[in-house]
Amino acid sequence: MSAFTDTATRSPETQLRRRPVRPAKLALHFALVVCAVLMALPFLWMMFSSFKPLDEIFRQPPALLPENWTTEGYQKAFEGADFVRGFWNSTYIAVTVTALSLLTSAMAAYAFARIDFRGSRTLFMVFLATMMVPGQLTIIPLYIIMGWLGWIDTPLSLIIPSSLFSAFGVFLMRQYIKGIPRELEEAAELDGASKFRIFTTMILPLLRTPLTALGIFTFLGQWNNFFGPLIFLNSDANFTLPLLVNQFKGQYGADWTALMSATTLVAAPLLIIFAVAQRQIVDGIALSGSKS
Amino acid sequence: MAIDTQVRPSARTAPSRPWRKVSRRRRKDTIAAVIFLSPQLFGLIVFMLGPLGFALYLAFSHWDGFGTATFAGLSNFTELFDNPRIQRSAINTVWFTVLQVPGVMVTAFLFALFMQKAGKMTSVYRLGFVAPVVTSSVAVATIWLYLFNPDISPVNTALKAIGLPAPNWLQDPSFIIPSFAIVGIWQGLGYQLVMFMAGLQSIGASYLEAAELDGCSAWQKLRHVTVPLLSPTILFLSITSIIGSFQVFDYIYVFMDTNAPDEARTIVYEIVQMAFREFNFGAASALAFLLFLVLLGVTGLQMAAQKRWVHYAE
């Protein structure tokens, strides 16, 4: 996964043939700049609109930059909904699920990759097969089960299932562990090391790269999740950020500065994380496909 | 794509050791395996297989969550087939998929080809493409709610400026599903771009140089070298993106809340409405099962057809 930054390695001949700047290359860069800016434009529009006074939103023709900058929208957003609470709820759920599910996935993957037990193959196939099951099929029974457990409208309804079951995580980690040479572990085993010792001191440290990738994915998935919280949570105090924005949209539908401020509040944390950790996130995306 | 499920033969047996020692070790291994597996195994049973069986039971029952469920036979399914609104949702869902999946794949592939030639600047351009991928679909839909509002949309202003008709995206019945597809393409593009670029990266330069020496044109190289070598990536992305777009829900719910017109409803939207507003758990489970079967069927077809066009290296 070394780099997207450099193109495929060139042989010396082609490198000699390369001329300094060609008009075709210039046109390519120009086109890519335009397209990348167009892709980012909805975000820029959101951000700048959040600083506009409401009457500038309705001005024709619309301008990207506000004429009179104001934080009115943000004041209304914070008055209209408890985004601090929402931020905490989202973070709490996403961080807990990520930590627990990485651990349980790596543990199960180790058993599948390294321990020879009866039914190992069949059980692994069952895990793989469940990846095909759409979430909408199990959410109705899960809702009923959560009702029996008394977990409706608590973060537990979101944390526990995702922490204890991740077929994709188990699959990804197993593929990785399979790729690690076995010799060291066998030597350690002959020296009397237990499976638990081998797992914690030898396997886990080697899984740093795939665990980071899976961790980013799990965190993004949980932080951005709308479907689960929509079904399981129903009081404002427990709402995650996506739910809060959706609810805020219902109340402040026509107040676009307030709505764009709220949307910016939800989108900004991840956009900042992405800008900082672009490399890891992109490598993680690529890795998730390459092992499948 | 290659899934290695072979158990290493050497690990299975150790014939030279005394039987009892092997069995003791094997038992110890099994205990260790159970301990390592127990959290995920518990999750598999309680949060996947249990609910799956429960959903199957519900699909053949009448139940609103209270009292006892009664056996419904196939009536939940016949009710669905007779319901014109469900038929319309199915058509909408397929229409969305037909627009979005090729839309994302073709643009992502083209951009990957161009980006590959952009050298050091790739990571800068990529920022713009991947940013929507990491953003929550609710935030994305809310932004587009603004961009689709004909009174204030800069998109409509731009369209009018160049003399094109500016539609009322979310009100005009024929534009609703294409509007969803635009949002889906915008948000899905970056993911596939990264996948295609990783795929292109792994194609050895030697293949393309050999084709060049043989006098292949740029188009021939693309058609006969790049596309066949990328075919595993193309297959993977087409399977996952079809599954994803058949399950489209978030955008519609953010755009329309609980009162989407028939022209905007998709299958998953119907499932949610039936289950959690009408508390018709039976029919909702039946519809979810049909969706599952369709997804299995479509994926099965793609896997069966792969022999004809997917090339694996080596």
Chai-1 contact restraints between the chains, C-beta under 6 A:
chainA,res_idxA,chainB,res_idxB,connection_type,confidence,min_distance_angstrom,max_distance_angstrom,comment,restraint_id
A,F4,B,T122,contact,1.0,0.0,6.0,A-B,restraint_1
A,F4,B,M197,contact,1.0,0.0,6.0,A-B,restraint_2
A,T5,B,T122,contact,1.0,0.0,6.0,A-B,restraint_3
A,T5,B,S123,contact,1.0,0.0,6.0,A-B,restraint_4
A,T7,B,Q116,contact,1.0,0.0,6.0,A-B,restraint_5
A,T7,B,G119,contact,1.0,0.0,6.0,A-B,restraint_6
A,A8,B,A205,contact,1.0,0.0,6.0,A-B,restraint_7
A,L28,B,K117,contact,1.0,0.0,6.0,A-B,restraint_8
A,L32,B,A118,contact,1.0,0.0,6.0,A-B,restraint_9
A,L32,B,Y125,contact,1.0,0.0,6.0,A-B,restraint_10
A,A36,B,Y125,contact,1.0,0.0,6.0,A-B,restraint_11
A,A36,B,G128,contact,1.0,0.0,6.0,A-B,restraint_12
A,M39,B,G128,contact,1.0,0.0,6.0,A-B,restraint_13
A,M39,B,F129,contact,1.0,0.0,6.0,A-B,restraint_14
A,A40,B,G128,contact,1.0,0.0,6.0,A-B,restraint_15
A,P42,B,I143,contact,1.0,0.0,6.0,A-B,restraint_16
A,M46,B,I143,contact,1.0,0.0,6.0,A-B,restraint_17
A,I57,B,I152,contact,1.0,0.0,6.0,A-B,restraint_18
A,F58,B,I152,contact,1.0,0.0,6.0,A-B,restraint_19
A,P61,B,T157,contact,1.0,0.0,6.0,A-B,restraint_20
A,P62,B,P154,contact,1.0,0.0,6.0,A-B,restraint_21
A,P62,B,T157,contact,1.0,0.0,6.0,A-B,restraint_22
A,T104,B,P39,contact,1.0,0.0,6.0,A-B,restraint_23
A,T104,B,Q40,contact,1.0,0.0,6.0,A-B,restraint_24
A,M107,B,F36,contact,1.0,0.0,6.0,A-B,restraint_25
A,A108,B,L37,contact,1.0,0.0,6.0,A-B,restraint_26
A,A108,B,Q40,contact,1.0,0.0,6.0,A-B,restraint_27
A,Y110,B,F36,contact,1.0,0.0,6.0,A-B,restraint_28
A,A111,B,A33,contact,1.0,0.0,6.0,A-B,restraint_29
A,A111,B,F36,contact,1.0,0.0,6.0,A-B,restraint_30
A,A111,B,L37,contact,1.0,0.0,6.0,A-B,restraint_31
A,I115,B,D29,contact,1.0,0.0,6.0,A-B,restraint_32
A,I115,B,A32,contact,1.0,0.0,6.0,A-B,restraint_33
A,I115,B,A33,contact,1.0,0.0,6.0,A-B,restraint_34
A,D116,B,A11,contact,1.0,0.0,6.0,A-B,restraint_35
A,F117,B,D29,contact,1.0,0.0,6.0,A-B,restraint_36
A,F117,B,T30,contact,1.0,0.0,6.0,A-B,restraint_37
A,F117,B,A33,contact,1.0,0.0,6.0,A-B,restraint_38
A,T130,B,M48,contact,1.0,0.0,6.0,A-B,restraint_39
A,P134,B,Q247,contact,1.0,0.0,6.0,A-B,restraint_40
A,P134,B,L291,contact,1.0,0.0,6.0,A-B,restraint_41
A,P134,B,F292,contact,1.0,0.0,6.0,A-B,restraint_42
A,Q136,B,V268,contact,1.0,0.0,6.0,A-B,restraint_43
A,Q136,B,I271,contact,1.0,0.0,6.0,A-B,restraint_44
A,Q136,B,A288,contact,1.0,0.0,6.0,A-B,restraint_45
A,L137,B,A55,contact,1.0,0.0,6.0,A-B,restraint_46
A,L137,B,A288,contact,1.0,0.0,6.0,A-B,restraint_47
A,L137,B,F292,contact,1.0,0.0,6.0,A-B,restraint_48
A,T138,B,P51,contact,1.0,0.0,6.0,A-B,restraint_49
A,I140,B,A275,contact,1.0,0.0,6.0,A-B,restraint_50
A,I140,B,F281,contact,1.0,0.0,6.0,A-B,restraint_51
A,I140,B,A284,contact,1.0,0.0,6.0,A-B,restraint_52
A,I140,B,S285,contact,1.0,0.0,6.0,A-B,restraint_53
A,P141,B,P51,contact,1.0,0.0,6.0,A-B,restraint_54
A,P141,B,F54,contact,1.0,0.0,6.0,A-B,restraint_55
A,P141,B,A55,contact,1.0,0.0,6.0,A-B,restraint_56
A,L142,B,P51,contact,1.0,0.0,6.0,A-B,restraint_57
A,P161,B,F47,contact,1.0,0.0,6.0,A-B,restraint_58
A,L164,B,P39,contact,1.0,0.0,6.0,A-B,restraint_59
A,L164,B,F42,contact,1.0,0.0,6.0,A-B,restraint_60
A,L164,B,G43,contact,1.0,0.0,6.0,A-B,restraint_61
A,F165,B,G43,contact,1.0,0.0,6.0,A-B,restraint_62
A,F165,B,L44,contact,1.0,0.0,6.0,A-B,restraint_63
A,F165,B,F47,contact,1.0,0.0,6.0,A-B,restraint_64
A,F165,B,M48,contact,1.0,0.0,6.0,A-B,restraint_65
A,V170,B,Q40,contact,1.0,0.0,6.0,A-B,restraint_66
A,K178,B,D4,contact,1.0,0.0,6.0,A-B,restraint_67
A,K195,B,A32,contact,1.0,0.0,6.0,A-B,restraint_68
A,L220,B,V134,contact,1.0,0.0,6.0,A-B,restraint_69
A,N224,B,S136,contact,1.0,0.0,6.0,A-B,restraint_70
A,F226,B,V138,contact,1.0,0.0,6.0,A-B,restraint_71
A,F226,B,D250,contact,1.0,0.0,6.0,A-B,restraint_72
A,P242,B,S136,contact,1.0,0.0,6.0,A-B,restraint_73
A,P242,B,V138,contact,1.0,0.0,6.0,A-B,restraint_74
A,V245,B,V138,contact,1.0,0.0,6.0,A-B,restraint_75
A,N246,B,V138,contact,1.0,0.0,6.0,A-B,restraint_76
A,N246,B,V254,contact,1.0,0.0,6.0,A-B,restraint_77
A,K249,B,T142,contact,1.0,0.0,6.0,A-B,restraint_78
A,T263,B,A139,contact,1.0,0.0,6.0,A-B,restraint_79
A,T263,B,T142,contact,1.0,0.0,6.0,A-B,restraint_80
A,V266,B,A139,contact,1.0,0.0,6.0,A-B,restraint_81
A,A267,B,T135,contact,1.0,0.0,6.0,A-B,restraint_82
A,A267,B,A139,contact,1.0,0.0,6.0,A-B,restraint_83
A,L270,B,V134,contact,1.0,0.0,6.0,A-B,restraint_84
A,L270,B,T135,contact,1.0,0.0,6.0,A-B,restraint_85
A,F274,B,V134,contact,1.0,0.0,6.0,A-B,restraint_86
A,V282,B,V194,contact,1.0,0.0,6.0,A-B,restraint_87
A,I285,B,V194,contact,1.0,0.0,6.0,A-B,restraint_88
A,A286,B,V194,contact,1.0,0.0,6.0,A-B,restraint_89
A,A286,B,A198,contact,1.0,0.0,6.0,A-B,restraint_90
A,G289,B,M195,contact,1.0,0.0,6.0,A-B,restraint_91
A,G289,B,F236,contact,1.0,0.0,6.0,A-B,restraint_92
